[in-house]
């Protein structure tokens, strides 16, 4: 299960860093270093056994993956090479030069899609929330798990007649 979570998170992080590289037009070495730092450090949040960090990290990765996929689809249909051939930026030193307004529009749309997905995720979580039974069950599980072992300490009341 941790491998699937880590793979989903790495995919989202790589796409996020690649989109940032397209927007800012870094050099080849900077693109590779940026991707490796973002992917490795933030994937640790998913591998930690803290549920809060896992959910936040996976949600951000899923949002960036969806936004990146949507922008790639638009670029492929509109024949905009700056975003359509974006994965080649990891091995080509001379990246595609700025396409002008088309590329800037796709850059802005990636950021806009990411913000809209973040806002909708926040609102859906805020309005509908999580199952309160799960929260209560988790609380009770943690409470009973942290109780000391009481075996051998309990003595029944002694009867008056004994």
Protein Blocks (a to p, Z undefined) as FASTA:
>chain_A
ZZmmmmmmmmmmmmmmmmmmmmnopafklmmmmmmmmmmmmmmmmmpccfklmmmmmmmm
mmmmmmmmmmmmmmmmnopaklmmmmmmmmpmbacddebjmlmmmmmmmmmmmmmmmmmm
mmmmmmnopafklmmmmmmmmmmmmpccfehjaccdddfkZZ
